[in-house]
């Protein structure tokens, strides 16, 4: 899946801007607690909040997106065969336009386990992905199909953007690891 025909734009935003963006997304497209695979949302526009030690993965083809937010405290989330089955039931995994972003994790065994399993799964399926790993503060993400933008916000990004840091600098200072795929822009 190296011939993605569109590019997602990863856009760090202030907390206020994030809240304004998600007011236009239907509430039923919000991935909320308890953050299991069954709580995932498929839609043109989706969002989730408070990614701390959880791992969140957004997969899109530019027409719709699947947003998952998995808590390491839920034992069922560690069985990634269930995640693969869920994805196969909701997405065409052979779609050449699929691309993804993984956000989250903390440096604990259970948290890293889920994050690494997302990485392994996306590599196995052949979906290119960006990474924002180990945020300094709880992170919120949203995706809007009409602009093909992934909005990322947390208190660290908020403070840095208000101090006129560049979007790239704000991301790099907010996460332990930032890796932007060739299929994405910042």
N, C-alpha and C positions, 0 to 999 in steps of 0.2 A: 504494500500500500504506500508506495513512495511517490505516486503521481497525484497527490491531492490537488484538486483544481481550484481551491480557494484558500485563503489565509485568514485565520482567526487573529484578532487583535487583542492582546492582553493589556488591559488598561487599569493601572492602580488609580483609585479615587479616594476622596475624603469620605469619612463616615456619613456626613450630611448628603453628599452626592449619591452615595450608595443607597441611603434610605429613600431618596427621591426616585432613583432608578427602580427600586423594587416595588414602589407604590403602583407602578404600571403593570406589574406582573400579577396574574391571578393568584390568590392565596393558596389555591389547591395545587399550585406548582412549586410550593415551598417544601423542601425536604426538612422534616423536623424530627425531634426526639421520638422514639428511642434510637434512631440512626441505625437501622438494619437494612438489609438489601430490599426487603419488602416496602420500605419507606421511600425508596428511590422514585424519582419523577421523570417522566418523558413528556416533552413539550417543546413548543417554539421558544418559550422563555421559561427559565427555571432559576431557583436560587436556594441557598442555604446559608446559615449563620453559625457562629461559634465553633469553628473548626479549631480544636485545641490539640488533644492527643489523638483525635480521630484522623482518618484519611478520607478525603473527598476526591472523587474522580468524575470528570465531565467528559462525555464522549459525544461528538457531534459530527454530522455530515453536512452542515450548513443549512439544512432544512428543518431539523429538529435536534434536540439534545437529550441525552440521558444523564441525569445527575444523581450520583450515589454519594452518601455520607455515612461511613461505617465507623461505629464506635469499637475500640479495642476491648471494651468491657463486656460486649455481647459475644459469648462464645461462638454462636452460629456464624458470626461474621468472619471467623478465621477459616471456615471451610469454603475455599475459593471455587470448588467445583460447583457449589450452589450459585456463586456469583456468575460463573461462566454460563450455566444453564439459564439463569435470569436474563443475561444479556442476549443469548441466542433466541430467547422467547420474545424479546422486545426490539432487537436491532438486527439488521442484515450485516453480520460481521464480515461479509465478503465485499461490502461496499467500499470501493476504492477511495472514496472521499472522507472516510472516517479519520478523525484526529482527536486527540485528548489532552487533558491537563490533569495532573495529580497535585493536590494541595493538602498539606497537613503533616501530621506525625510529630511525635516527640521521641526523645532518646530513651524509650523504655522498651523492654522485650516485646510486649504485646502490641504496642503501637507500631514499632518498626516492622513487625511481622505482617500486618495488614498493608502497610505502605509498600514493602518489598513484594508482596504478592500481587499488588496492582501493577507494579513495574514488570514483574515476570509475565503476568497475563497479557499486558499490552504488547510486550516484546514477542510473546508466543503467537499472538493473533496477527501481529504485524501492523499495529496501529501506532503511528508516530505520536509522541506526546511531549509536552513541556512539564517541568517540575518546579513547584514552589514548596520546598521541604522545610519543616521545623520552624514555623513562624514564632516570632518573639511574643506576640499577643494573639488572642483568638481572632481568627480570620473569617471573613464573609466573602462569598463569591456569588456572582449572578451571570447568566448568559442570555443575550438577546439575539435572536436569529436575524432580525431585520438589519442590524448593524454588524452582525457576526463579531460581537465584542464580548470578552470575558472580563467582567468587572471584579476587581480584587480590592478589599478594604480591610484594614484593621487599625488599631490606635497608633501603631508605629508608623504605618504608611501615612495616616492622617497628619501626624505631627511633622513628618518629613516633607510632605507636599506643602504644608502651610509654611514651612521654612524655605520654600522654593527649591527643594531638591528636584532633580529630574525624575521622571517616572522610573527609569532604569535604576537610578541610585536609590530611590525609595524602596524598590523591590529588593535590591541587593542588601540593603541594610535591615530589611524586615524579616528575611529568611536566611537560614543557615546555608541552603543550597538553592540556587536559581539556575535553571537550565531551560532555555527557550528553544523549542524545536524549529527546524527549518521551515515547517509548515505554519509557524506563528510569527507575529511581529509584536513589538512592544510599543 
